[in-house]
Amino acid sequence: MSIVPSTLRAGTRDLPDVPPYVCFLIGCFLTPILAWVTTLVYRQILTRCTEHPLVQLAQHYDLTSVVTACAP
């Protein structure tokens, strides 16, 4: 079973039409919008999952070098 279905299921609504100027504004501010949403999601996850081993590990170990090494 794939995570993303290959075709739309019957009965699902399409995304609404967006005027070109709204697409332009979203494109201009997409990076800060995504950073804001990411911060909101991570904040909730880290608050709820304080006992998770990966959350505890991240508090004691700087993972920057691992992320940099895995980037390519």
LOPARO-907050 format. One record per residue (C-alpha): residue number from 1; residue in one letter; chain; x, y negated, z negated. Coordinates in nm, 4 decimals. Layout:
BEGIN
NODE  vexza  padren  dovex      east     north        up
NODE    NUM       A      A         X         Y         Z
...
END
This chain:
BEGIN
NODE  vexza  padren  dovex      east     north        up
NODE      1       M      A    0.0000    0.0000    0.0000
NODE      2       S      A    0.1513   -0.3280    0.1061
NODE      3       I      A    0.1489   -0.6327   -0.1177
NODE      4       V      A    0.0143   -0.8603    0.1548
NODE      5       P      A   -0.2603   -0.7129    0.3722
NODE      6       S      A   -0.1794   -0.7120    0.7425
NODE      7       T      A   -0.5214   -0.8474    0.8414
NODE      8       L      A   -0.7860   -1.0514    0.6677
NODE      9       R      A   -1.0527   -0.8466    0.5062
NODE     10       A      A   -1.4069   -0.8927    0.6284
NODE     11       G      A   -1.5903   -1.1540    0.4286
NODE     12       T      A   -1.2868   -1.3544    0.3157
NODE     13       R      A   -1.3003   -1.7231    0.3800
NODE     14       D      A   -1.0422   -1.8961    0.5960
NODE     15       L      A   -0.8441   -2.1858    0.4602
NODE     16       P      A   -1.0201   -2.5194    0.5107
NODE     17       D      A   -0.9154   -2.7489    0.7923
NODE     18       V      A   -0.6837   -3.0212    0.6690
NODE     19       P      A   -0.6468   -3.3562    0.8447
NODE     20       P      A   -0.3025   -3.4219    0.9983
NODE     21       Y      A   -0.2192   -3.7048    0.7557
NODE     22       V      A   -0.2811   -3.4723    0.4591
NODE     23       C      A   -0.0496   -3.2131    0.6169
NODE     24       F      A    0.2115   -3.4891    0.6554
NODE     25       L      A    0.1777   -3.5942    0.2903
NODE     26       I      A    0.2007   -3.2350    0.1703
NODE     27       G      A    0.5103   -3.1869    0.3856
NODE     28       C      A    0.6730   -3.5007    0.2456
NODE     29       F      A    0.6111   -3.4020   -0.1158
NODE     30       L      A    0.6288   -3.0224   -0.0893
NODE     31       T      A    0.9562   -2.9878   -0.2816
NODE     32       P      A    0.8410   -3.1808   -0.5911
NODE     33       I      A    0.4977   -3.0134   -0.5783
NODE     34       L      A    0.6563   -2.6663   -0.5763
NODE     35       A      A    0.8985   -2.7642   -0.8556
NODE     36       W      A    0.6048   -2.8882   -1.0650
NODE     37       V      A    0.4014   -2.5700   -1.0089
NODE     38       T      A    0.7062   -2.3532   -1.0804
NODE     39       T      A    0.7669   -2.5361   -1.4078
NODE     40       L      A    0.4045   -2.4897   -1.5131
NODE     41       V      A    0.4092   -2.1179   -1.4340
NODE     42       Y      A    0.7478   -2.0511   -1.5960
NODE     43       R      A    0.6521   -2.2457   -1.9067
NODE     44       Q      A    0.3411   -2.0313   -1.9567
NODE     45       I      A    0.5249   -1.7060   -1.8887
NODE     46       L      A    0.8148   -1.7889   -2.1199
NODE     47       T      A    0.5741   -1.8952   -2.3948
NODE     48       R      A    0.3717   -1.5729   -2.3713
NODE     49       C      A    0.6605   -1.3310   -2.3241
NODE     50       T      A    0.9137   -1.4467   -2.5843
NODE     51       E      A    0.9837   -1.0871   -2.6930
NODE     52       H      A    1.0614   -0.9602   -2.3419
NODE     53       P      A    1.4259   -0.8446   -2.3134
NODE     54       L      A    1.4956   -1.0531   -2.0018
NODE     55       V      A    1.3650   -1.3684   -2.1693
NODE     56       Q      A    1.5805   -1.3018   -2.4746
NODE     57       L      A    1.8843   -1.2281   -2.2563
NODE     58       A      A    1.8396   -1.5563   -2.0674
NODE     59       Q      A    1.8483   -1.7461   -2.3978
NODE     60       H      A    2.1920   -1.6051   -2.4851
NODE     61       Y      A    2.3600   -1.5630   -2.1476
NODE     62       D      A    2.3994   -1.8147   -1.8645
NODE     63       L      A    2.2840   -1.6376   -1.5481
NODE     64       T      A    2.4066   -1.9111   -1.3109
NODE     65       S      A    2.7095   -1.7091   -1.1994
NODE     66       V      A    2.4916   -1.4036   -1.1262
NODE     67       V      A    2.2419   -1.6101   -0.9262
NODE     68       T      A    2.5276   -1.7716   -0.7311
NODE     69       A      A    2.6877   -1.4346   -0.6571
NODE     70       C      A    2.3575   -1.2893   -0.5344
NODE     71       A      A    2.2607   -1.5931   -0.3230
NODE     72       P      A    2.4057   -1.4695    0.0094
END
